[in-house]
């Protein structure tokens, strides 16, 4: 599988971390700019990261993370309750932590 994303981006790093923990073979391709024509053909909404799988392309880091966890069968939980608990923490991070961190960090970097 091939992950296209921006080097150093926290969303890309999140996906690469899950890929490593789940022992998935994911090759990283650094994206210079989302305006790249080849990237726009891959992800019409222009958002990175995107994962190219044998079945097609998956966009959005949380969707990619869930896909990697479910295909590896190592990070998804053993039953529906555990899967829901994992999803709740992924959603908590996306909805509560990431916006707060961005509000603090992005002004520093301009």
PASEBA-1860 file (N, C-alpha, C; in nm, 3 decimals):
! residues 110
1> XXXXXXXX> 0.085/-0.117/0.000/0.000/0.000/0.000/0.090/0.123/0.000 ~ 0.034/0.233/-0.053/0.111/0.356/-0.062/0.035/0.469/0.004 ~ 0.102/0.538/0.097/0.046/0.652/0.167/0.109/0.778/0.111 ~ 0.026/0.869/0.062/0.074/0.998/0.014/0.030/1.103/0.114 ~ 0.127/1.179/0.165/0.096/1.281/0.263/0.210/1.380/0.276 ~ 0.188/1.478/0.361/0.288/1.581/0.382/0.382/1.537/0.494 ~ 0.510/1.547/0.468/0.613/1.510/0.564/0.600/1.595/0.690 ~ 0.596/1.531/0.805/0.587/1.603/0.931/0.446/1.640/0.974
9> XXXXXXXX> 0.346/1.613/0.891/0.208/1.644/0.925/0.158/1.545/1.028 ~ 0.088/1.593/1.131/0.044/1.504/1.238/-0.054/1.398/1.190 ~ -0.135/1.430/1.091/-0.229/1.330/1.039/-0.154/1.219/0.966 ~ -0.056/1.256/0.888/0.028/1.157/0.821/0.103/1.073/0.923 ~ 0.157/1.139/1.025/0.230/1.067/1.130/0.140/0.969/1.204 ~ 0.015/1.008/1.226/-0.081/0.920/1.294/-0.100/0.791/1.214 ~ -0.115/0.805/1.083/-0.134/0.688/0.997/-0.008/0.601/0.996 ~ 0.108/0.663/0.984/0.232/0.586/0.981/0.255/0.512/1.113
17> XXXXXXXX> 0.215/0.573/1.223/0.228/0.507/1.354/0.142/0.382/1.360 ~ 0.018/0.394/1.317/-0.072/0.278/1.318/-0.021/0.170/1.221 ~ 0.029/0.212/1.106/0.084/0.115/1.010/0.199/0.038/1.072 ~ 0.284/0.108/1.146/0.398/0.041/1.210/0.353/-0.055/1.319 ~ 0.262/-0.008/1.406/0.215/-0.094/1.515/0.138/-0.215/1.464 ~ 0.069/-0.201/1.353/-0.009/-0.312/1.299/0.072/-0.396/1.200 ~ 0.200/-0.360/1.186/0.292/-0.434/1.098/0.243/-0.440/0.954 ~ 0.185/-0.330/0.909/0.139/-0.318/0.771/0.255/-0.269/0.683
25> XXXXXXXX> 0.259/-0.316/0.561/0.360/-0.272/0.466/0.305/-0.149/0.392 ~ 0.338/-0.031/0.442/0.292/0.095/0.384/0.414/0.176/0.343 ~ 0.417/0.212/0.217/0.524/0.296/0.164/0.478/0.441/0.166 ~ 0.564/0.529/0.217/0.530/0.671/0.227/0.583/0.746/0.106 ~ 0.498/0.830/0.048/0.536/0.919/-0.061/0.509/1.061/-0.015 ~ 0.615/1.142/-0.007/0.601/1.280/0.039/0.533/1.364/-0.068 ~ 0.436/1.441/-0.025/0.361/1.530/-0.112/0.417/1.670/-0.099 ~ 0.462/1.726/-0.209/0.517/1.862/-0.206/0.406/1.965/-0.188
33> XXXXXXXX> 0.299/1.951/-0.264/0.188/2.044/-0.255/0.057/1.974/-0.293 ~ -0.051/2.004/-0.223/-0.180/1.944/-0.258/-0.230/1.986/-0.396 ~ -0.169/2.087/-0.456/-0.211/2.133/-0.589/-0.150/2.050/-0.701 ~ -0.066/1.952/-0.665/-0.006/1.863/-0.764/-0.115/1.789/-0.841 ~ -0.107/1.789/-0.973/-0.212/1.729/-1.059/-0.231/1.580/-1.032 ~ -0.120/1.508/-1.014/-0.129/1.365/-0.987/-0.200/1.340/-0.854 ~ -0.172/1.425/-0.754/-0.238/1.410/-0.625/-0.385/1.443/-0.635 ~ -0.420/1.546/-0.709/-0.561/1.584/-0.725/-0.640/1.474/-0.794
41> XXXXXXXX> -0.577/1.401/-0.885/-0.645/1.288/-0.949/-0.669/1.177/-0.847 ~ -0.578/1.163/-0.752/-0.589/1.061/-0.648/-0.692/1.100/-0.542 ~ -0.691/1.228/-0.505/-0.780/1.278/-0.400/-0.847/1.405/-0.448 ~ -0.962/1.394/-0.512/-1.029/1.512/-0.570/-1.059/1.623/-0.469 ~ -1.077/1.588/-0.341/-1.103/1.691/-0.241/-0.974/1.763/-0.200 ~ -0.858/1.712/-0.243/-0.731/1.779/-0.220/-0.678/1.769/-0.079 ~ -0.727/1.674/-0.001/-0.684/1.659/0.138/-0.589/1.540/0.151 ~ -0.482/1.561/0.226/-0.386/1.455/0.253/-0.397/1.418/0.401
49> XXXXXXXX> -0.367/1.296/0.436/-0.310/1.189/0.357/-0.417/1.106/0.286 ~ -0.370/1.030/0.187/-0.453/0.931/0.120/-0.375/0.801/0.112 ~ -0.448/0.691/0.122/-0.387/0.559/0.117/-0.438/0.486/-0.006 ~ -0.345/0.441/-0.089/-0.381/0.359/-0.205/-0.375/0.213/-0.160 ~ -0.488/0.145/-0.172/-0.499/0.004/-0.134/-0.529/-0.079/-0.258 ~ -0.522/-0.211/-0.248/-0.559/-0.294/-0.363/-0.704/-0.273/-0.406 ~ -0.790/-0.227/-0.315/-0.931/-0.207/-0.346/-0.965/-0.067/-0.393 ~ -0.874/0.028/-0.373/-0.899/0.166/-0.410/-0.834/0.262/-0.314
57> XXXXXXXX> -0.872/0.388/-0.322/-0.811/0.494/-0.242/-0.899/0.527/-0.122 ~ -0.834/0.547/-0.006/-0.903/0.590/0.115/-0.844/0.724/0.157 ~ -0.930/0.821/0.183/-0.887/0.953/0.228/-0.926/0.971/0.374 ~ -0.869/1.071/0.437/-0.894/1.109/0.576/-0.822/1.015/0.673 ~ -0.742/1.074/0.757/-0.653/0.996/0.843/-0.727/0.898/0.934 ~ -0.839/0.937/0.992/-0.910/0.846/1.082/-0.967/0.726/1.007 ~ -1.015/0.748/0.885/-1.065/0.637/0.804/-0.950/0.542/0.767 ~ -0.837/0.599/0.735/-0.720/0.517/0.701/-0.675/0.437/0.823
65> XXXXXXXX> -0.672/0.501/0.939/-0.631/0.434/1.063/-0.725/0.317/1.093 ~ -0.854/0.341/1.081/-0.951/0.232/1.106/-0.933/0.118/1.007 ~ -0.909/0.150/0.881/-0.887/0.047/0.779/-0.763/-0.036/0.812 ~ -0.652/0.030/0.844/-0.529/-0.043/0.876/-0.547/-0.132/0.998 ~ -0.613/-0.080/1.099/-0.636/-0.159/1.220/-0.724/-0.280/1.192 ~ -0.826/-0.263/1.108/-0.917/-0.374/1.081/-0.855/-0.479/0.990 ~ -0.772/-0.438/0.896/-0.711/-0.538/0.806/-0.598/-0.613/0.873 ~ -0.533/-0.551/0.972/-0.424/-0.619/1.043/-0.477/-0.710/1.153
73> XXXXXXXX> -0.597/-0.684/1.200/-0.660/-0.762/1.307/-0.583/-0.756/1.438 ~ -0.495/-0.656/1.455/-0.417/-0.650/1.578/-0.454/-0.531/1.666 ~ -0.515/-0.429/1.609/-0.545/-0.308/1.685/-0.692/-0.273/1.687 ~ -0.777/-0.367/1.652/-0.917/-0.333/1.636/-1.006/-0.373/1.753 ~ -0.957/-0.446/1.848/-1.040/-0.494/1.957/-1.092/-0.633/1.928 ~ -1.125/-0.704/2.034/-1.167/-0.844/2.019/-1.317/-0.860/2.004 ~ -1.395/-0.757/2.038/-1.540/-0.767/2.025/-1.595/-0.628/1.991 ~ -1.724/-0.621/1.969/-1.786/-0.494/1.929/-1.769/-0.384/2.033
81> XXXXXXXX> -1.775/-0.421/2.162/-1.758/-0.321/2.267/-1.617/-0.262/2.264 ~ -1.516/-0.347/2.253/-1.379/-0.297/2.246/-1.356/-0.213/2.121 ~ -1.416/-0.252/2.009/-1.404/-0.172/1.886/-1.466/-0.033/1.907 ~ -1.579/-0.028/1.975/-1.644/0.100/2.002/-1.560/0.186/2.096 ~ -1.496/0.123/2.194/-1.408/0.198/2.284/-1.291/0.260/2.207 ~ -1.233/0.183/2.118/-1.123/0.233/2.035/-1.171/0.349/1.950 ~ -1.286/0.332/1.885/-1.342/0.440/1.803/-1.368/0.566/1.886 ~ -1.413/0.548/2.010/-1.442/0.665/2.094/-1.314/0.744/2.123
89> XXXXXXXX> -1.203/0.675/2.142/-1.077/0.745/2.167/-1.023/0.811/2.039 ~ -1.039/0.744/1.926/-0.998/0.805/1.799/-1.080/0.931/1.775 ~ -1.211/0.923/1.796/-1.297/1.039/1.777/-1.267/1.150/1.878 ~ -1.241/1.113/2.002/-1.206/1.212/2.104/-1.081/1.291/2.061 ~ -0.981/1.219/2.015/-0.858/1.287/1.970/-0.886/1.380/1.853 ~ -0.965/1.332/1.757/-0.994/1.412/1.638/-1.079/1.534/1.670 ~ -1.173/1.520/1.762/-1.268/1.628/1.788/-1.227/1.721/1.901 ~ -1.149/1.671/1.995/-1.115/1.752/2.112/-0.967/1.792/2.116
97> XXXXXXXX> -0.877/1.697/2.096/-0.735/1.727/2.110/-0.676/1.796/1.988 ~ -0.703/1.742/1.869/-0.641/1.798/1.750/-0.678/1.945/1.726 ~ -0.805/1.985/1.740/-0.835/2.128/1.721/-0.766/2.218/1.824 ~ -0.759/2.172/1.949/-0.694/2.252/2.053/-0.545/2.264/2.026 ~ -0.483/2.156/1.986/-0.340/2.159/1.955/-0.313/2.249/1.836 ~ -0.397/2.239/1.735/-0.381/2.325/1.618/-0.396/2.473/1.656 ~ -0.490/2.503/1.741/-0.511/2.642/1.782/-0.390/2.697/1.857 ~ -0.319/2.610/1.927/-0.201/2.654/2.001/-0.077/2.659/1.912
105> XXXXXX> -0.060/2.561/1.827/0.064/2.546/1.751/0.066/2.623/1.620 ~ -0.042/2.623/1.546/-0.041/2.686/1.414/-0.006/2.835/1.418 ~ -0.055/2.915/1.515/-0.013/3.055/1.517/0.138/3.073/1.539 ~ 0.200/2.979/1.609/0.344/2.986/1.632/0.419/2.971/1.499 ~ 0.372/2.881/1.415/0.438/2.855/1.288/0.389/2.947/1.176 ~ 0.291/3.028/1.206/0.241/3.123/1.106/0.144/3.058/1.014
END
